[in-house]
C-alpha cells in the first residue's frame, strides 16, 4: 500500500481562527488527525506561521496534535518545489472547484 499524506492547515482548521493569537482547539479535527495517524498516514501541519513558532509548538504539544512535519514534506525532497505535496489538504477556507 502506498503511503498517504495529509496536509492540515493550523489556524481555522486545527484551532479556531484568532491569528496572530491562538484560538481554541477544534477537537473533532484533532481526533480525525489521530485516526488518520493510527492508519499510518503522515500528517503535515500546513501554515503561514513560522515552523518554529513557539506558541504553535506549545499548542500542538498541549493538545496532543499528531504531526510528522511542519511546512514541508521531507519524504518528497526530490520534487524541488516549495509546494507541500499531499494526497489531501484540510483547510477551513477550501473551495471545491468541481
N, C-alpha and C positions, 0 to 999 in steps of 0.2 A: 504494500500500500504506500502511495506517495505521501510525503509529509505535507500537512496542511498548515497554512499561516494565516493568522487573522491580525489585522492592524486595528487598534481601538483608540479612538480619539479620547483625550483626557477630559478637557473642560466641556461640560454639557452632555457627556456620554457616561464617563465613569463617575463624575461628580456633577452636581448642579453647576450651571454656568454662573460664575461670580468673578471671572478674570478681572484684575490680576489676583484677587483673593481666591481662596479655595472654597468651593461650595460643599454642601452635604453629600455624602456618598450615595450613589444610586445602587442600592443593594441588589436589585434584580439584574443589573448589568454585571456587577461583580460576581454574582452567583453563576450567571451564564458563562463568564470567563473561566470560572473554576471548573465548570462542567466540561468545557472545551479542553482545558488544560489536562484534565483527567483522561481525556480521549487521546492525548498525545499531541494536541495542536500547539504550535509555537505561537505565543501571544506577544505582540509588539505594541507598545504604547506609542501612539502617533499623535504628536502635539506640537504646537507652536512654542511651547515653553522650552527653555534650555534643558537638555537631557540631564544635567546635573542640578536642576532646581531643587534646593534643599527642602522647601515646603512640600513640593510634589513628592519627592522621595520619601519624606516622613509620612505623608498621607498614604502612599502605596504600602508602606510597611505596617502602619497602624491598622489599616483596613484589610490587610492580607490579600491585596490585589495581586493575582498571579501574572507575571510577565517574564519574558525571556530577553527582551531588548527594548530600548527606548530610542525612537527616531532613527532606527537603522534595521536592516535585515542582514546580519552578519553571515547568513548562510548563502547569500547571493551577491557577494562582493565582486564576482566576475562580470556583473552587469555594468559596472562603472557608471552608475546613474544615481542621482540624489533622490529619485523616487523610491518610496518604500514598496517593495514587492510583497503582495499578499494575495491570498485567494478571496478574502472577504475584507471589507472595510466597514467598521461600525462607527457611525458618526451621527450626531444629533441633527446635523444640518444637511444630511444627504438628500438627494433628489434622484429618484429613479427616472431615467430618461425614456425608456421603452416599456 
